[in-house]
């Protein structure tokens, strides 16, 4: 490798280091927000919480639908 190629490689490495530092900072910030907002310390905890909340939403949706059907039956009689 000549000097020009080495300098280009050095620039590429420096750019990659900067990108890694930025992404690490973003991850740290998002994990802090995840903990503050939802009380989750990891992505695995967040995924479990999302699953639980989705199940609860589905259950509530079903209860609402059943309630609406009963109301329609009562008022259509």
C-alpha positions in Angstrom: 0.0 0.0 0.0 1.2 3.4 -0.8 0.9 6.5 1.4 -2.3 7.7 -0.3 -4.1 4.4 0.3 -3.0 4.3 3.9 -4.3 7.8 4.5 -7.6 6.9 2.8 -7.8 3.8 5.0 -7.0 5.9 8.1 -9.8 8.3 7.2 -12.2 5.4 6.7 -11.3 4.0 10.1 -11.7 7.4 11.8 -15.1 7.8 10.2 -16.1 4.3 11.4 -15.0 5.2 14.9 -17.1 8.3 14.9 -20.1 6.4 13.7 -19.7 3.7 16.4 -19.4 6.5 19.0 -22.6 8.1 17.8 -24.5 4.9 17.6 -23.3 3.9 21.1 -24.5 7.2 22.4 -27.9 6.8 20.7 -28.3 3.3 22.1 -27.4 4.5 25.6 -30.0 7.4 25.3 -32.7 5.1 24.0 -32.1 2.5 26.8 -32.3 5.2 29.4 -35.6 6.4 27.9 -36.9 2.8 27.8 -36.1 2.4 31.5 -37.6 5.8 32.5 -40.7 5.4 30.4 -41.5 1.7 30.7 -39.3 0.4 33.6 -37.4 -2.0 31.3 -33.7 -2.6 31.7 -33.3 -4.6 28.5 -34.8 -5.2 25.1 -35.9 -8.6 26.2 -37.9 -7.0 29.1 -39.4 -4.5 26.6 -40.4 -7.3 24.2 -42.2 -9.2 27.0 -43.9 -6.0 28.1 -45.1 -5.3 24.5 -46.4 -8.9 24.3 -48.3 -8.5 27.6 -49.7 -5.1 26.6 -50.8 -6.4 23.2 -52.5 -9.4 24.9 -54.3 -7.0 27.3 -55.4 -4.7 24.3 -56.7 -7.8 22.5 -58.6 -8.9 25.5 -60.1 -5.4 26.1 -61.0 -5.2 22.4 -62.9 -8.4 22.6 -64.7 -7.3 25.8 -65.7 -4.0 24.1 -66.9 -5.9 21.0 -69.0 -8.3 23.1 -70.4 -5.4 25.1 -71.4 -3.5 21.9 -73.1 -6.6 20.5 -75.1 -7.1 23.7 -76.1 -3.4 23.6 -77.2 -3.7 20.0 -79.2 -6.8 20.8 -80.9 -5.0 23.8 -81.8 -1.9 21.7 -82.9 -3.9 18.6 -85.5 -5.9 20.5 
